[in-house]
Amino acid sequence: MSVFYKMMDRQDTPYRRLFQSEEYEEFRSKLRTGYFSTDFFKGLCPDSTFAEIVPVYIADAAEGIYRRWKKRPDDRKCSLDELAEVTEKILMGGLNGMQ
């Protein structure tokens, strides 16, 4: 998650456009699908009926959390590593993961 967030947060113009502009949503969707469709993420759901849904859920949730974080004032932002850690807790443990 940390690597994914750091890639999204790159400040040079091409990365900022790719990950923060609505005009590249189709490209981002393909990138997310590729990244989160690796064997690791597929292995999180042994039921083949939902094997395609789980990586998409993880990708959409991670991107949504990042976008919310990005909109926060700087004095209310945690580090990207901390954000990744919280995201992993939420995704892997749901609300119980935050206790």
C-alpha positions as CSV (number, residue, x, y, z in Angstrom):
1,M,0.0,0.0,0.0
2,S,2.9,2.4,0.8
3,V,4.4,1.9,-2.6
4,F,1.0,2.5,-4.3
5,Y,0.4,5.7,-2.3
6,K,3.9,7.0,-2.9
7,M,3.5,6.4,-6.6
8,M,0.2,8.3,-6.6
9,D,1.7,11.2,-4.7
10,R,4.6,11.9,-7.0
11,Q,4.8,15.6,-7.6
12,D,6.1,15.7,-11.1
13,T,3.5,16.7,-13.7
14,P,2.9,13.4,-15.5
15,Y,2.2,11.5,-12.2
16,R,0.1,14.3,-10.8
17,R,-2.0,14.3,-14.0
18,L,-2.3,10.5,-14.1
19,F,-3.4,10.1,-10.5
20,Q,-5.1,13.3,-9.6
21,S,-7.0,14.3,-12.7
22,E,-10.4,13.0,-13.7
23,E,-9.5,12.9,-17.4
24,Y,-7.3,9.9,-16.9
25,E,-9.8,7.8,-15.0
26,E,-9.9,5.0,-17.7
27,F,-6.1,4.7,-17.6
28,R,-6.0,4.6,-13.8
29,S,-8.7,2.0,-13.8
30,K,-6.5,-0.2,-16.1
31,L,-3.5,0.4,-13.9
32,R,-5.3,-0.4,-10.7
33,T,-6.7,-3.5,-12.2
34,G,-3.2,-4.7,-13.3
35,Y,-1.6,-3.8,-10.0
36,F,-4.2,-5.3,-7.8
37,S,-4.8,-8.4,-9.9
38,T,-1.4,-9.9,-9.0
39,D,-1.4,-13.3,-7.5
40,F,-1.0,-11.9,-4.0
41,F,-4.3,-10.0,-4.2
42,K,-6.0,-12.8,-6.0
43,G,-4.9,-15.1,-3.2
44,L,-6.8,-13.1,-0.6
45,C,-10.0,-14.6,-1.9
46,P,-9.9,-18.3,-2.4
47,D,-13.5,-18.4,-3.7
48,S,-13.2,-18.1,-7.5
49,T,-16.7,-16.5,-7.6
50,F,-15.4,-13.4,-6.0
51,A,-11.7,-13.5,-7.1
52,E,-12.1,-10.7,-9.6
53,I,-14.2,-8.5,-7.2
54,V,-11.7,-8.5,-4.3
55,P,-8.8,-6.8,-6.1
56,V,-11.1,-4.1,-7.6
57,Y,-12.6,-3.5,-4.1
58,I,-9.1,-3.1,-2.6
59,A,-8.0,-0.8,-5.4
60,D,-11.1,1.4,-5.3
61,A,-11.0,1.6,-1.5
62,A,-7.2,2.5,-1.4
63,E,-7.6,5.2,-4.1
64,G,-10.7,6.6,-2.3
65,I,-8.8,6.8,1.0
66,Y,-5.8,8.5,-0.7
67,R,-8.1,11.1,-2.4
68,R,-9.7,12.0,0.9
69,W,-6.3,12.3,2.5
70,K,-5.1,14.5,-0.3
71,K,-7.9,17.0,0.3
72,R,-7.0,17.4,4.0
73,P,-5.2,20.5,5.1
74,D,-1.5,19.8,5.5
75,D,-1.6,20.2,9.3
76,R,-4.1,17.3,9.5
77,K,-2.2,14.9,7.2
78,C,-0.4,11.9,8.5
79,S,2.6,10.5,6.5
80,L,2.0,8.3,3.5
81,D,3.4,5.3,5.4
82,E,1.0,5.9,8.2
83,L,-1.9,6.2,5.7
84,A,-0.9,3.0,4.1
85,E,-0.8,1.2,7.5
86,V,-4.3,2.4,8.4
87,T,-5.6,1.5,4.9
88,E,-4.2,-2.0,5.3
89,K,-5.9,-2.3,8.7
90,I,-9.2,-1.2,7.3
91,L,-9.0,-3.4,4.3
92,M,-7.8,-6.5,6.1
93,G,-9.8,-6.2,9.3
94,G,-12.7,-3.9,8.6
95,L,-13.8,-1.8,11.5
96,N,-12.5,-4.5,13.9
97,G,-9.0,-3.8,12.5
98,M,-9.1,-0.3,13.9
99,Q,-9.6,-1.3,17.5
